[in-house]
Amino acid sequence: MSEHENCHVDPVEKSVDKNAVAQAEVAFLGVSGMGCPNCAMRVLNVLLNLNGVLYADINLHNGVATVAYTPELVTTSVLVTAVYESGNDGRHEYRAHLLQTMPAAEAFTFAD
């Protein structure tokens, strides 16, 4: 049995409000400990469930999470802590560190 069997994670669905995201900040987090797509989904889900997170994406291959957030509602330290806590189940251990922040308007191009 593979270490990733019985590790299924259902995705969280969150609609993207492009206007809100355009006014948000973006944090790029380096994430370690993700070994499979289910790990990436677990981290993604916990980020999307945070109040103030408008959009999140995980690049498993590069180990980078991109998170658009409202800084008045959530901080980058909360994002980092949430990644750590997403693996707090005895089988998974994730770590994150802040790589960079910038205005979402500089990070994303929105098509109409």
C-alpha positions in Angstrom: 0.0 0.0 0.0 1.3 3.4 -1.0 1.7 6.1 1.7 -0.8 8.2 -0.2 -3.5 5.6 -0.5 -6.6 6.2 1.6 -5.6 9.9 1.5 -8.5 11.2 -0.6 -9.4 14.9 -0.1 -12.6 16.4 -1.6 -12.0 19.9 -3.1 -13.5 23.0 -1.5 -15.3 25.1 -4.1 -15.2 28.9 -3.7 -16.3 31.3 -6.4 -13.9 34.0 -7.4 -15.0 37.7 -7.1 -12.6 39.3 -9.6 -13.4 42.8 -8.4 -12.5 41.8 -4.8 -9.4 40.0 -5.9 -8.3 43.0 -7.9 -8.3 45.0 -4.7 -6.6 42.4 -2.6 -3.0 41.5 -1.7 -1.3 38.3 -2.9 1.0 36.2 -0.9 3.3 33.6 -2.4 4.2 30.9 0.1 6.8 28.3 -0.2 5.2 25.0 1.0 7.2 21.9 1.9 5.9 18.4 2.8 3.4 18.0 0.0 4.0 14.6 -1.6 0.9 14.1 -3.8 -2.0 16.0 -5.3 -4.1 15.1 -2.3 -1.6 16.9 -0.1 -1.8 20.0 -2.3 -5.7 19.7 -2.1 -5.5 19.5 1.7 -3.4 22.7 1.9 -5.6 24.5 -0.7 -8.8 23.6 1.1 -7.6 25.0 4.4 -6.5 28.2 2.8 -9.8 28.7 0.9 -11.7 28.1 4.1 -10.0 31.1 5.9 -12.1 34.2 6.3 -10.5 36.8 4.1 -9.0 34.4 1.5 -10.5 35.2 -1.9 -8.5 32.9 -4.1 -5.8 30.3 -3.7 -3.8 28.0 -5.9 -1.1 25.4 -5.2 1.7 24.4 -7.5 2.6 21.0 -6.2 5.7 20.7 -8.5 7.2 24.0 -7.4 5.9 23.9 -3.8 4.3 27.3 -4.1 0.9 28.5 -2.8 -0.5 31.7 -4.4 -3.1 33.3 -2.1 -5.2 36.4 -2.8 -6.4 37.8 0.5 -8.0 40.8 2.2 -5.3 42.0 4.7 -7.9 43.6 7.0 -9.3 40.1 7.5 -6.3 37.7 7.5 -2.6 38.1 7.8 0.3 36.3 6.2 1.2 34.7 9.5 -2.3 33.2 9.7 -1.8 31.8 6.2 1.5 30.2 7.2 0.0 28.8 10.4 -3.0 27.4 8.5 -0.7 25.5 6.1 1.1 24.0 9.1 -2.2 23.0 10.8 -3.6 21.5 7.6 -1.2 18.6 8.1 -1.7 18.3 11.8 -3.2 14.7 11.6 -0.2 12.5 12.5 0.4 11.5 8.9 1.1 14.7 7.1 3.5 17.5 8.1 3.5 20.7 6.0 5.5 23.9 6.5 5.2 27.2 4.8 7.2 30.4 4.6 6.4 33.7 3.1 8.2 34.3 -0.2 6.7 37.6 -1.3 3.6 39.8 -1.2 2.3 42.2 -3.7 -1.0 43.9 -4.8 -3.2 41.5 -6.7 -3.5 43.9 -9.5 0.2 43.4 -10.2 0.1 39.6 -9.8 -2.9 38.7 -11.9 -4.3 39.7 -15.3 -8.1 39.5 -15.4 -9.8 38.8 -18.7 -13.3 40.4 -19.1 
